[in-house]
Amino acid sequence: MRLGIPPGGCAAKTVQPPAGTQETIIHLLIDCPQHDAIREDLQQELQMSLCRDSASIILGDDSTRDALKKFCVKVATKAIGRNKASNQDS
Ligand SMILES: [Zn+2]
């Protein structure tokens, strides 16, 4: 999966991630402060923290997979929208 993320790195404005943080898929899904709110909603729904270790467990469980897929689509949609907007600015 490729989102066409520009080389500028994380675009978070309210909470600054460590300098040089790249907007990789893992960063967007697990670490990016821009998605804290919808990540928290997912974690509440699953009653489980989303991290590198739990992602495979969540994906492997029929009862939690769909919620993670919906979260991934929301994150990807937001990231693509940001990239489109930033490409139009330049
Ligand atoms: Zn970020």
PDB file of the backbone (N, CA, C, O) and the ligand in Angstrom, with CONECT records:
HET     ZN  A 101       1
ATOM      1  N   MET A   1       0.858  -1.194   0.000  1.00  0.00           N
ATOM      2  CA  MET A   1       0.000   0.000   0.000  1.00  0.00           C
ATOM      3  C   MET A   1       0.889   1.237   0.000  1.00  0.00           C
ATOM      4  O   MET A   1       1.804   1.350   0.816  1.00  0.00           O
ATOM      5  N   ARG A   2       0.625   2.151  -0.902  1.00  0.00           N
ATOM      6  CA  ARG A   2       1.415   3.363  -0.988  1.00  0.00           C
ATOM      7  C   ARG A   2       0.468   4.540  -1.000  1.00  0.00           C
ATOM      8  O   ARG A   2      -0.481   4.577  -1.783  1.00  0.00           O
ATOM      9  N   LEU A   3       0.726   5.501  -0.130  1.00  0.00           N
ATOM     10  CA  LEU A   3      -0.187   6.632   0.004  1.00  0.00           C
ATOM     11  C   LEU A   3       0.328   7.883  -0.685  1.00  0.00           C
ATOM     12  O   LEU A   3      -0.331   8.922  -0.635  1.00  0.00           O
ATOM     13  N   GLY A   4       1.479   7.813  -1.324  1.00  0.00           N
ATOM     14  CA  GLY A   4       2.010   8.999  -1.978  1.00  0.00           C
ATOM     15  C   GLY A   4       2.378  10.085  -0.993  1.00  0.00           C
ATOM     16  O   GLY A   4       2.190  11.270  -1.269  1.00  0.00           O
ATOM     17  N   ILE A   5       2.900   9.690   0.150  1.00  0.00           N
ATOM     18  CA  ILE A   5       3.257  10.653   1.181  1.00  0.00           C
ATOM     19  C   ILE A   5       4.497  11.430   0.749  1.00  0.00           C
ATOM     20  O   ILE A   5       5.500  10.827   0.369  1.00  0.00           O
ATOM     21  N   PRO A   6       4.439  12.754   0.803  1.00  0.00           N
ATOM     22  CA  PRO A   6       5.583  13.560   0.397  1.00  0.00           C
ATOM     23  C   PRO A   6       6.746  13.372   1.360  1.00  0.00           C
ATOM     24  O   PRO A   6       6.548  12.889   2.475  1.00  0.00           O
ATOM     25  N   PRO A   7       7.938  13.737   0.958  1.00  0.00           N
ATOM     26  CA  PRO A   7       9.119  13.499   1.785  1.00  0.00           C
ATOM     27  C   PRO A   7       9.208  14.430   2.993  1.00  0.00           C
ATOM     28  O   PRO A   7      10.191  14.365   3.732  1.00  0.00           O
ATOM     29  N   GLY A   8       8.232  15.279   3.215  1.00  0.00           N
ATOM     30  CA  GLY A   8       8.308  16.252   4.305  1.00  0.00           C
ATOM     31  C   GLY A   8       8.166  15.661   5.682  1.00  0.00           C
ATOM     32  O   GLY A   8       8.429  16.352   6.666  1.00  0.00           O
ATOM     33  N   GLY A   9       7.765  14.417   5.798  1.00  0.00           N
ATOM     34  CA  GLY A   9       7.622  13.805   7.113  1.00  0.00           C
ATOM     35  C   GLY A   9       6.282  14.100   7.743  1.00  0.00           C
ATOM     36  O   GLY A   9       5.359  14.574   7.081  1.00  0.00           O
ATOM     37  N   CYS A  10       6.184  13.815   9.026  1.00  0.00           N
ATOM     38  CA  CYS A  10       4.920  13.946   9.744  1.00  0.00           C
ATOM     39  C   CYS A  10       4.388  15.378   9.668  1.00  0.00           C
ATOM     40  O   CYS A  10       5.128  16.339   9.876  1.00  0.00           O
ATOM     41  N   ALA A  11       3.089  15.504   9.364  1.00  0.00           N
ATOM     42  CA  ALA A  11       2.472  16.812   9.207  1.00  0.00           C
ATOM     43  C   ALA A  11       1.702  17.245  10.452  1.00  0.00           C
ATOM     44  O   ALA A  11       0.963  18.228  10.405  1.00  0.00           O
ATOM     45  N   ALA A  12       1.864  16.525  11.567  1.00  0.00           N
ATOM     46  CA  ALA A  12       1.136  16.869  12.787  1.00  0.00           C
ATOM     47  C   ALA A  12       1.469  18.300  13.202  1.00  0.00           C
ATOM     48  O   ALA A  12       2.632  18.704  13.199  1.00  0.00           O
ATOM     49  N   LYS A  13       0.428  19.062  13.561  1.00  0.00           N
ATOM     50  CA  LYS A  13       0.646  20.463  13.915  1.00  0.00           C
ATOM     51  C   LYS A  13       0.451  20.719  15.406  1.00  0.00           C
ATOM     52  O   LYS A  13       1.155  21.546  15.986  1.00  0.00           O
ATOM     53  N   THR A  14      -0.484  20.029  16.028  1.00  0.00           N
ATOM     54  CA  THR A  14      -0.783  20.312  17.426  1.00  0.00           C
ATOM     55  C   THR A  14       0.220  19.671  18.372  1.00  0.00           C
ATOM     56  O   THR A  14       0.636  20.288  19.353  1.00  0.00           O
ATOM     57  N   VAL A  15       0.606  18.443  18.083  1.00  0.00           N
ATOM     58  CA  VAL A  15       1.607  17.743  18.894  1.00  0.00           C
ATOM     59  C   VAL A  15       2.756  17.393  17.968  1.00  0.00           C
ATOM     60  O   VAL A  15       2.566  16.660  16.997  1.00  0.00           O
ATOM     61  N   GLN A  16       3.924  17.894  18.246  1.00  0.00           N
ATOM     62  CA  GLN A  16       5.061  17.644  17.367  1.00  0.00           C
ATOM     63  C   GLN A  16       5.711  16.311  17.706  1.00  0.00           C
ATOM     64  O   GLN A  16       6.116  16.084  18.846  1.00  0.00           O
ATOM     65  N   PRO A  17       5.811  15.431  16.715  1.00  0.00           N
ATOM     66  CA  PRO A  17       6.544  14.179  16.919  1.00  0.00           C
ATOM     67  C   PRO A  17       8.035  14.472  16.909  1.00  0.00           C
ATOM     68  O   PRO A  17       8.429  15.593  16.585  1.00  0.00           O
ATOM     69  N   PRO A  18       8.880  13.503  17.253  1.00  0.00           N
ATOM     70  CA  PRO A  18      10.321  13.713  17.212  1.00  0.00           C
ATOM     71  C   PRO A  18      10.749  14.219  15.832  1.00  0.00           C
ATOM     72  O   PRO A  18      10.183  13.810  14.818  1.00  0.00           O
ATOM     73  N   ALA A  19      11.741  15.100  15.793  1.00  0.00           N
ATOM     74  CA  ALA A  19      12.229  15.655  14.528  1.00  0.00           C
ATOM     75  C   ALA A  19      12.613  14.539  13.575  1.00  0.00           C
ATOM     76  O   ALA A  19      13.197  13.535  13.985  1.00  0.00           O
ATOM     77  N   GLY A  20      12.286  14.714  12.308  1.00  0.00           N
ATOM     78  CA  GLY A  20      12.652  13.734  11.306  1.00  0.00           C
ATOM     79  C   GLY A  20      11.692  12.566  11.191  1.00  0.00           C
ATOM     80  O   GLY A  20      11.939  11.647  10.411  1.00  0.00           O
ATOM     81  N   THR A  21      10.580  12.575  11.963  1.00  0.00           N
ATOM     82  CA  THR A  21       9.615  11.491  11.892  1.00  0.00           C
ATOM     83  C   THR A  21       9.003  11.426  10.495  1.00  0.00           C
ATOM     84  O   THR A  21       8.472  12.421  10.001  1.00  0.00           O
ATOM     85  N   GLN A  22       9.076  10.276   9.868  1.00  0.00           N
ATOM     86  CA  GLN A  22       8.518  10.094   8.533  1.00  0.00           C
ATOM     87  C   GLN A  22       7.103   9.544   8.633  1.00  0.00           C
ATOM     88  O   GLN A  22       6.797   8.757   9.529  1.00  0.00           O
ATOM     89  N   GLU A  23       6.245   9.957   7.715  1.00  0.00           N
ATOM     90  CA  GLU A  23       4.861   9.472   7.729  1.00  0.00           C
ATOM     91  C   GLU A  23       4.776   8.123   7.014  1.00  0.00           C
ATOM     92  O   GLU A  23       4.232   8.019   5.914  1.00  0.00           O
ATOM     93  N   THR A  24       5.321   7.102   7.657  1.00  0.00           N
ATOM     94  CA  THR A  24       5.188   5.735   7.142  1.00  0.00           C
ATOM     95  C   THR A  24       3.803   5.218   7.506  1.00  0.00           C
ATOM     96  O   THR A  24       3.089   5.840   8.293  1.00  0.00           O
ATOM     97  N   ILE A  25       3.430   4.093   6.939  1.00  0.00           N
ATOM     98  CA  ILE A  25       2.139   3.489   7.265  1.00  0.00           C
ATOM     99  C   ILE A  25       2.071   3.192   8.763  1.00  0.00           C
ATOM    100  O   ILE A  25       1.069   3.485   9.414  1.00  0.00           O
ATOM    101  N   ILE A  26       3.137   2.613   9.302  1.00  0.00           N
ATOM    102  CA  ILE A  26       3.155   2.283  10.729  1.00  0.00           C
ATOM    103  C   ILE A  26       3.017   3.550  11.569  1.00  0.00           C
ATOM    104  O   ILE A  26       2.273   3.568  12.549  1.00  0.00           O
ATOM    105  N   HIS A  27       3.728   4.603  11.190  1.00  0.00           N
ATOM    106  CA  HIS A  27       3.624   5.863  11.931  1.00  0.00           C
ATOM    107  C   HIS A  27       2.185   6.370  11.912  1.00  0.00           C
ATOM    108  O   HIS A  27       1.637   6.725  12.955  1.00  0.00           O
ATOM    109  N   LEU A  28       1.572   6.405  10.726  1.00  0.00           N
ATOM    110  CA  LEU A  28       0.206   6.930  10.608  1.00  0.00           C
ATOM    111  C   LEU A  28      -0.764   6.123  11.460  1.00  0.00           C
ATOM    112  O   LEU A  28      -1.628   6.692  12.127  1.00  0.00           O
ATOM    113  N   LEU A  29      -0.626   4.802  11.440  1.00  0.00           N
ATOM    114  CA  LEU A  29      -1.601   3.955  12.129  1.00  0.00           C
ATOM    115  C   LEU A  29      -1.372   3.915  13.637  1.00  0.00           C
ATOM    116  O   LEU A  29      -2.329   3.906  14.411  1.00  0.00           O
ATOM    117  N   ILE A  30      -0.113   3.892  14.055  1.00  0.00           N
ATOM    118  CA  ILE A  30       0.169   3.604  15.461  1.00  0.00           C
ATOM    119  C   ILE A  30       0.663   4.815  16.246  1.00  0.00           C
ATOM    120  O   ILE A  30       0.328   4.960  17.421  1.00  0.00           O
ATOM    121  N   ASP A  31       1.447   5.682  15.624  1.00  0.00           N
ATOM    122  CA  ASP A  31       2.109   6.744  16.380  1.00  0.00           C
ATOM    123  C   ASP A  31       1.604   8.156  16.099  1.00  0.00           C
ATOM    124  O   ASP A  31       1.694   9.017  16.974  1.00  0.00           O
ATOM    125  N   CYS A  32       1.076   8.418  14.908  1.00  0.00           N
ATOM    126  CA  CYS A  32       0.846   9.804  14.505  1.00  0.00           C
ATOM    127  C   CYS A  32      -0.171  10.502  15.408  1.00  0.00           C
ATOM    128  O   CYS A  32      -1.296  10.027  15.562  1.00  0.00           O
ATOM    129  N   PRO A  33       0.228  11.643  16.011  1.00  0.00           N
ATOM    130  CA  PRO A  33      -0.693  12.358  16.889  1.00  0.00           C
ATOM    131  C   PRO A  33      -1.927  12.915  16.170  1.00  0.00           C
ATOM    132  O   PRO A  33      -2.925  13.241  16.813  1.00  0.00           O
ATOM    133  N   GLN A  34      -1.859  13.024  14.849  1.00  0.00           N
ATOM    134  CA  GLN A  34      -3.028  13.523  14.106  1.00  0.00           C
ATOM    135  C   GLN A  34      -4.205  12.558  14.176  1.00  0.00           C
ATOM    136  O   GLN A  34      -5.348  12.951  13.942  1.00  0.00           O
ATOM    137  N   HIS A  35      -3.927  11.292  14.497  1.00  0.00           N
ATOM    138  CA  HIS A  35      -4.985  10.290  14.502  1.00  0.00           C
ATOM    139  C   HIS A  35      -5.269   9.763  15.906  1.00  0.00           C
ATOM    140  O   HIS A  35      -5.870   8.701  16.072  1.00  0.00           O
ATOM    141  N   ASP A  36      -4.827  10.522  16.917  1.00  0.00           N
ATOM    142  CA  ASP A  36      -5.032  10.088  18.306  1.00  0.00           C
ATOM    143  C   ASP A  36      -6.507   9.843  18.620  1.00  0.00           C
ATOM    144  O   ASP A  36      -6.854   8.862  19.277  1.00  0.00           O
ATOM    145  N   ALA A  37      -7.371  10.741  18.144  1.00  0.00           N
ATOM    146  CA  ALA A  37      -8.791  10.650  18.524  1.00  0.00           C
ATOM    147  C   ALA A  37      -9.442   9.398  17.945  1.00  0.00           C
ATOM    148  O   ALA A  37     -10.117   8.663  18.666  1.00  0.00           O
ATOM    149  N   ILE A  38      -9.244   9.146  16.642  1.00  0.00           N
ATOM    150  CA  ILE A  38      -9.893   7.957  16.066  1.00  0.00           C
ATOM    151  C   ILE A  38      -9.193   6.682  16.524  1.00  0.00           C
ATOM    152  O   ILE A  38      -9.813   5.620  16.585  1.00  0.00           O
ATOM    153  N   ARG A  39      -7.883   6.785  16.853  1.00  0.00           N
ATOM    154  CA  ARG A  39      -7.178   5.611  17.411  1.00  0.00           C
ATOM    155  C   ARG A  39      -7.752   5.282  18.780  1.00  0.00           C
ATOM    156  O   ARG A  39      -7.936   4.113  19.120  1.00  0.00           O
ATOM    157  N   GLU A  40      -8.036   6.319  19.565  1.00  0.00           N
ATOM    158  CA  GLU A  40      -8.625   6.106  20.890  1.00  0.00           C
ATOM    159  C   GLU A  40     -10.015   5.467  20.767  1.00  0.00           C
ATOM    160  O   GLU A  40     -10.370   4.580  21.543  1.00  0.00           O
ATOM    161  N   ASP A  41     -10.797   5.932  19.778  1.00  0.00           N
ATOM    162  CA  ASP A  41     -12.119   5.323  19.548  1.00  0.00           C
ATOM    163  C   ASP A  41     -11.984   3.830  19.258  1.00  0.00           C
ATOM    164  O   ASP A  41     -12.742   3.013  19.781  1.00  0.00           O
ATOM    165  N   LEU A  42     -10.999   3.486  18.409  1.00  0.00           N
ATOM    166  CA  LEU A  42     -10.769   2.072  18.062  1.00  0.00           C
ATOM    167  C   LEU A  42     -10.388   1.277  19.311  1.00  0.00           C
ATOM    168  O   LEU A  42     -10.902   0.184  19.548  1.00  0.00           O
ATOM    169  N   GLN A  43      -9.478   1.847  20.104  1.00  0.00           N
ATOM    170  CA  GLN A  43      -8.998   1.136  21.295  1.00  0.00           C
ATOM    171  C   GLN A  43     -10.119   0.941  22.308  1.00  0.00           C
ATOM    172  O   GLN A  43     -10.179  -0.080  22.993  1.00  0.00           O
ATOM    173  N   GLN A  44     -11.004   1.926  22.396  1.00  0.00           N
ATOM    174  CA  GLN A  44     -12.167   1.783  23.278  1.00  0.00           C
ATOM    175  C   GLN A  44     -13.071   0.660  22.776  1.00  0.00           C
ATOM    176  O   GLN A  44     -13.543  -0.175  23.548  1.00  0.00           O
ATOM    177  N   GLU A  45     -13.299   0.662  21.459  1.00  0.00           N
ATOM    178  CA  GLU A  45     -14.178  -0.359  20.877  1.00  0.00           C
ATOM    179  C   GLU A  45     -13.603  -1.752  21.090  1.00  0.00           C
ATOM    180  O   GLU A  45     -14.332  -2.687  21.420  1.00  0.00           O
ATOM    181  N   LEU A  46     -12.278  -1.888  20.898  1.00  0.00           N
ATOM    182  CA  LEU A  46     -11.644  -3.205  21.006  1.00  0.00           C
ATOM    183  C   LEU A  46     -11.274  -3.560  22.446  1.00  0.00           C
ATOM    184  O   LEU A  46     -11.007  -4.719  22.762  1.00  0.00           O
ATOM    185  N   GLN A  47     -11.262  -2.544  23.315  1.00  0.00           N
ATOM    186  CA  GLN A  47     -10.757  -2.747  24.678  1.00  0.00           C
ATOM    187  C   GLN A  47      -9.335  -3.300  24.627  1.00  0.00           C
ATOM    188  O   GLN A  47      -8.972  -4.204  25.381  1.00  0.00           O
ATOM    189  N   MET A  48      -8.534  -2.730  23.712  1.00  0.00           N
ATOM    190  CA  MET A  48      -7.167  -3.187  23.503  1.00  0.00           C
ATOM    191  C   MET A  48      -6.361  -2.019  22.947  1.00  0.00           C
ATOM    192  O   MET A  48      -6.869  -1.221  22.160  1.00  0.00           O
ATOM    193  N   SER A  49      -5.110  -1.928  23.361  1.00  0.00           N
ATOM    194  CA  SER A  49      -4.233  -0.889  22.847  1.00  0.00           C
ATOM    195  C   SER A  49      -3.711  -1.300  21.468  1.00  0.00           C
ATOM    196  O   SER A  49      -3.347  -2.457  21.252  1.00  0.00           O
ATOM    197  N   LEU A  50      -3.678  -0.332  20.530  1.00  0.00           N
ATOM    198  CA  LEU A  50      -3.129  -0.618  19.203  1.00  0.00           C
ATOM    199  C   LEU A  50      -1.641  -0.319  19.206  1.00  0.00           C
ATOM    200  O   LEU A  50      -1.231   0.821  19.425  1.00  0.00           O
ATOM    201  N   CYS A  51      -0.829  -1.348  18.960  1.00  0.00           N
ATOM    202  CA  CYS A  51       0.622  -1.172  18.887  1.00  0.00           C
ATOM    203  C   CYS A  51       1.165  -2.177  17.876  1.00  0.00           C
ATOM    204  O   CYS A  51       0.410  -2.957  17.295  1.00  0.00           O
ATOM    205  N   ARG A  52       2.485  -2.150  17.670  1.00  0.00           N
ATOM    206  CA  ARG A  52       3.080  -3.055  16.691  1.00  0.00           C
ATOM    207  C   ARG A  52       2.800  -4.521  17.037  1.00  0.00           C
ATOM    208  O   ARG A  52       2.622  -5.350  16.144  1.00  0.00           O
ATOM    209  N   ASP A  53       2.761  -4.831  18.310  1.00  0.00           N
ATOM    210  CA  ASP A  53       2.530  -6.217  18.724  1.00  0.00           C
ATOM    211  C   ASP A  53       1.068  -6.621  18.612  1.00  0.00           C
ATOM    212  O   ASP A  53       0.765  -7.751  18.229  1.00  0.00           O
ATOM    213  N   SER A  54       0.152  -5.702  18.945  1.00  0.00           N
ATOM    214  CA  SER A  54      -1.253  -6.085  18.971  1.00  0.00           C
ATOM    215  C   SER A  54      -1.893  -6.072  17.586  1.00  0.00           C
ATOM    216  O   SER A  54      -2.930  -6.704  17.387  1.00  0.00           O
ATOM    217  N   ALA A  55      -1.292  -5.361  16.618  1.00  0.00           N
ATOM    218  CA  ALA A  55      -1.910  -5.247  15.292  1.00  0.00           C
ATOM    219  C   ALA A  55      -2.144  -6.622  14.668  1.00  0.00           C
ATOM    220  O   ALA A  55      -3.206  -6.870  14.096  1.00  0.00           O
ATOM    221  N   SER A  56      -1.167  -7.508  14.774  1.00  0.00           N
ATOM    222  CA  SER A  56      -1.328  -8.836  14.160  1.00  0.00           C
ATOM    223  C   SER A  56      -2.389  -9.653  14.906  1.00  0.00           C
ATOM    224  O   SER A  56      -3.099 -10.457  14.302  1.00  0.00           O
ATOM    225  N   ILE A  57      -2.489  -9.444  16.204  1.00  0.00           N
ATOM    226  CA  ILE A  57      -3.510 -10.155  16.987  1.00  0.00           C
ATOM    227  C   ILE A  57      -4.901  -9.665  16.581  1.00  0.00           C
ATOM    228  O   ILE A  57      -5.827 -10.456  16.399  1.00  0.00           O
ATOM    229  N   ILE A  58      -5.027  -8.335  16.442  1.00  0.00           N
ATOM    230  CA  ILE A  58      -6.315  -7.744  16.063  1.00  0.00           C
ATOM    231  C   ILE A  58      -6.723  -8.212  14.665  1.00  0.00           C
ATOM    232  O   ILE A  58      -7.882  -8.546  14.423  1.00  0.00           O
ATOM    233  N   LEU A  59      -5.744  -8.229  13.745  1.00  0.00           N
ATOM    234  CA  LEU A  59      -6.032  -8.672  12.371  1.00  0.00           C
ATOM    235  C   LEU A  59      -6.388 -10.156  12.312  1.00  0.00           C
ATOM    236  O   LEU A  59      -7.150 -10.578  11.443  1.00  0.00           O
ATOM    237  N   GLY A  60      -5.846 -10.936  13.220  1.00  0.00           N
ATOM    238  CA  GLY A  60      -6.075 -12.375  13.197  1.00  0.00           C
ATOM    239  C   GLY A  60      -7.371 -12.811  13.844  1.00  0.00           C
ATOM    240  O   GLY A  60      -7.712 -13.994  13.816  1.00  0.00           O
ATOM    241  N   ASP A  61      -8.097 -11.873  14.425  1.00  0.00           N
ATOM    242  CA  ASP A  61      -9.325 -12.206  15.150  1.00  0.00           C
ATOM    243  C   ASP A  61     -10.531 -11.696  14.371  1.00  0.00           C
ATOM    244  O   ASP A  61     -10.645 -10.501  14.095  1.00  0.00           O
ATOM    245  N   ASP A  62     -11.436 -12.621  14.016  1.00  0.00           N
ATOM    246  CA  ASP A  62     -12.621 -12.245  13.240  1.00  0.00           C
ATOM    247  C   ASP A  62     -13.448 -11.162  13.926  1.00  0.00           C
ATOM    248  O   ASP A  62     -14.100 -10.366  13.250  1.00  0.00           O
ATOM    249  N   SER A  63     -13.432 -11.120  15.244  1.00  0.00           N
ATOM    250  CA  SER A  63     -14.289 -10.179  15.963  1.00  0.00           C
ATOM    251  C   SER A  63     -13.701  -8.767  16.029  1.00  0.00           C
ATOM    252  O   SER A  63     -14.415  -7.823  16.366  1.00  0.00           O
ATOM    253  N   THR A  64     -12.418  -8.609  15.716  1.00  0.00           N
ATOM    254  CA  THR A  64     -11.793  -7.289  15.810  1.00  0.00           C
ATOM    255  C   THR A  64     -11.259  -6.776  14.471  1.00  0.00           C
ATOM    256  O   THR A  64     -10.957  -5.590  14.337  1.00  0.00           O
ATOM    257  N   ARG A  65     -11.144  -7.660  13.488  1.00  0.00           N
ATOM    258  CA  ARG A  65     -10.517  -7.289  12.207  1.00  0.00           C
ATOM    259  C   ARG A  65     -11.253  -6.150  11.515  1.00  0.00           C
ATOM    260  O   ARG A  65     -10.618  -5.218  11.023  1.00  0.00           O
ATOM    261  N   ASP A  66     -12.580  -6.208  11.470  1.00  0.00           N
ATOM    262  CA  ASP A  66     -13.323  -5.179  10.731  1.00  0.00           C
ATOM    263  C   ASP A  66     -13.130  -3.797  11.333  1.00  0.00           C
ATOM    264  O   ASP A  66     -13.029  -2.811  10.603  1.00  0.00           O
ATOM    265  N   ALA A  67     -13.077  -3.715  12.653  1.00  0.00           N
ATOM    266  CA  ALA A  67     -12.881  -2.408  13.301  1.00  0.00           C
ATOM    267  C   ALA A  67     -11.523  -1.837  12.926  1.00  0.00           C
ATOM    268  O   ALA A  67     -11.402  -0.637  12.679  1.00  0.00           O
ATOM    269  N   LEU A  68     -10.501  -2.682  12.883  1.00  0.00           N
ATOM    270  CA  LEU A  68      -9.159  -2.214  12.496  1.00  0.00           C
ATOM    271  C   LEU A  68      -9.150  -1.784  11.029  1.00  0.00           C
ATOM    272  O   LEU A  68      -8.542  -0.772  10.681  1.00  0.00           O
ATOM    273  N   LYS A  69      -9.826  -2.556  10.167  1.00  0.00           N
ATOM    274  CA  LYS A  69      -9.892  -2.186   8.752  1.00  0.00           C
ATOM    275  C   LYS A  69     -10.567  -0.825   8.579  1.00  0.00           C
ATOM    276  O   LYS A  69     -10.100   0.003   7.797  1.00  0.00           O
ATOM    277  N   LYS A  70     -11.655  -0.593   9.301  1.00  0.00           N
ATOM    278  CA  LYS A  70     -12.343   0.705   9.204  1.00  0.00           C
ATOM    279  C   LYS A  70     -11.428   1.834   9.683  1.00  0.00           C
ATOM    280  O   LYS A  70     -11.392   2.907   9.079  1.00  0.00           O
ATOM    281  N   PHE A  71     -10.696   1.592  10.762  1.00  0.00           N
ATOM    282  CA  PHE A  71      -9.743   2.590  11.263  1.00  0.00           C
ATOM    283  C   PHE A  71      -8.679   2.876  10.205  1.00  0.00           C
ATOM    284  O   PHE A  71      -8.345   4.036   9.964  1.00  0.00           O
ATOM    285  N   CYS A  72      -8.143   1.827   9.572  1.00  0.00           N
ATOM    286  CA  CYS A  72      -7.107   2.005   8.544  1.00  0.00           C
ATOM    287  C   CYS A  72      -7.640   2.844   7.383  1.00  0.00           C
ATOM    288  O   CYS A  72      -6.930   3.705   6.863  1.00  0.00           O
ATOM    289  N   VAL A  73      -8.878   2.598   6.976  1.00  0.00           N
ATOM    290  CA  VAL A  73      -9.468   3.365   5.871  1.00  0.00           C
ATOM    291  C   VAL A  73      -9.609   4.833   6.273  1.00  0.00           C
ATOM    292  O   VAL A  73      -9.328   5.722   5.470  1.00  0.00           O
ATOM    293  N   LYS A  74     -10.040   5.094   7.505  1.00  0.00           N
ATOM    294  CA  LYS A  74     -10.181   6.490   7.975  1.00  0.00           C
ATOM    295  C   LYS A  74      -8.828   7.194   7.964  1.00  0.00           C
ATOM    296  O   LYS A  74      -8.713   8.328   7.497  1.00  0.00           O
ATOM    297  N   VAL A  75      -7.801   6.513   8.483  1.00  0.00           N
ATOM    298  CA  VAL A  75      -6.455   7.114   8.533  1.00  0.00           C
ATOM    299  C   VAL A  75      -5.943   7.371   7.120  1.00  0.00           C
ATOM    300  O   VAL A  75      -5.414   8.445   6.834  1.00  0.00           O
ATOM    301  N   ALA A  76      -6.101   6.382   6.232  1.00  0.00           N
ATOM    302  CA  ALA A  76      -5.616   6.541   4.857  1.00  0.00           C
ATOM    303  C   ALA A  76      -6.353   7.676   4.156  1.00  0.00           C
ATOM    304  O   ALA A  76      -5.735   8.459   3.434  1.00  0.00           O
ATOM    305  N   THR A  77      -7.661   7.775   4.359  1.00  0.00           N
ATOM    306  CA  THR A  77      -8.450   8.830   3.724  1.00  0.00           C
ATOM    307  C   THR A  77      -7.971  10.202   4.180  1.00  0.00           C
ATOM    308  O   THR A  77      -7.834  11.118   3.370  1.00  0.00           O
ATOM    309  N   LYS A  78      -7.717  10.340   5.481  1.00  0.00           N
ATOM    310  CA  LYS A  78      -7.233  11.622   6.005  1.00  0.00           C
ATOM    311  C   LYS A  78      -5.845  11.952   5.441  1.00  0.00           C
ATOM    312  O   LYS A  78      -5.583  13.090   5.053  1.00  0.00           O
ATOM    313  N   ALA A  79      -4.965  10.953   5.398  1.00  0.00           N
ATOM    314  CA  ALA A  79      -3.606  11.185   4.907  1.00  0.00           C
ATOM    315  C   ALA A  79      -3.624  11.565   3.426  1.00  0.00           C
ATOM    316  O   ALA A  79      -2.902  12.469   3.006  1.00  0.00           O
ATOM    317  N   ILE A  80      -4.442  10.880   2.643  1.00  0.00           N
ATOM    318  CA  ILE A  80      -4.541  11.184   1.208  1.00  0.00           C
ATOM    319  C   ILE A  80      -5.099  12.591   1.028  1.00  0.00           C
ATOM    320  O   ILE A  80      -4.622  13.343   0.177  1.00  0.00           O
ATOM    321  N   GLY A  81      -6.109  12.952   1.824  1.00  0.00           N
ATOM    322  CA  GLY A  81      -6.677  14.298   1.736  1.00  0.00           C
ATOM    323  C   GLY A  81      -5.644  15.365   2.064  1.00  0.00           C
ATOM    324  O   GLY A  81      -5.579  16.395   1.394  1.00  0.00           O
ATOM    325  N   ARG A  82      -4.835  15.122   3.093  1.00  0.00           N
ATOM    326  CA  ARG A  82      -3.780  16.080   3.452  1.00  0.00           C
ATOM    327  C   ARG A  82      -2.767  16.213   2.324  1.00  0.00           C
ATOM    328  O   ARG A  82      -2.340  17.316   1.984  1.00  0.00           O
ATOM    329  N   ASN A  83      -2.384  15.065   1.743  1.00  0.00           N
ATOM    330  CA  ASN A  83      -1.391  15.106   0.669  1.00  0.00           C
ATOM    331  C   ASN A  83      -1.914  15.842  -0.541  1.00  0.00           C
ATOM    332  O   ASN A  83      -1.172  16.590  -1.178  1.00  0.00           O
ATOM    333  N   LYS A  84      -3.202  15.642  -0.876  1.00  0.00           N
ATOM    334  CA  LYS A  84      -3.792  16.362  -2.000  1.00  0.00           C
ATOM    335  C   LYS A  84      -3.770  17.852  -1.735  1.00  0.00           C
ATOM    336  O   LYS A  84      -3.403  18.642  -2.606  1.00  0.00           O
ATOM    337  N   ALA A  85      -4.171  18.240  -0.508  1.00  0.00           N
ATOM    338  CA  ALA A  85      -4.212  19.670  -0.156  1.00  0.00           C
ATOM    339  C   ALA A  85      -2.816  20.272  -0.208  1.00  0.00           C
ATOM    340  O   ALA A  85      -2.642  21.382  -0.712  1.00  0.00           O
ATOM    341  N   SER A  86      -1.814  19.556   0.306  1.00  0.00           N
ATOM    342  CA  SER A  86      -0.466  20.124   0.324  1.00  0.00           C
ATOM    343  C   SER A  86       0.117  20.180  -1.076  1.00  0.00           C
ATOM    344  O   SER A  86       0.921  21.064  -1.373  1.00  0.00           O
ATOM    345  N   ASN A  87      -0.279  19.240  -1.956  1.00  0.00           N
ATOM    346  CA  ASN A  87       0.199  19.293  -3.335  1.00  0.00           C
ATOM    347  C   ASN A  87      -0.415  20.476  -4.084  1.00  0.00           C
ATOM    348  O   ASN A  87       0.227  21.059  -4.958  1.00  0.00           O
ATOM    349  N   GLN A  88      -1.669  20.833  -3.739  1.00  0.00           N
ATOM    350  CA  GLN A  88      -2.317  21.963  -4.397  1.00  0.00           C
ATOM    351  C   GLN A  88      -1.747  23.291  -3.925  1.00  0.00           C
ATOM    352  O   GLN A  88      -1.766  24.285  -4.651  1.00  0.00           O
ATOM    353  N   ASP A  89      -1.224  23.294  -2.663  1.00  0.00           N
ATOM    354  CA  ASP A  89      -0.640  24.522  -2.123  1.00  0.00           C
ATOM    355  C   ASP A  89       0.649  24.903  -2.853  1.00  0.00           C
ATOM    356  O   ASP A  89       0.956  26.085  -3.006  1.00  0.00           O
ATOM    357  N   SER A  90       1.400  23.894  -3.302  1.00  0.00           N
ATOM    358  CA  SER A  90       2.715  24.188  -3.874  1.00  0.00           C
ATOM    359  C   SER A  90       2.646  24.377  -5.373  1.00  0.00           C
ATOM    360  O   SER A  90       3.668  24.632  -6.010  1.00  0.00           O
TER     361      SER A  90
HETATM  362 ZN    ZN A 101       2.386  12.010  11.836  1.00  0.00          ZN2+
END
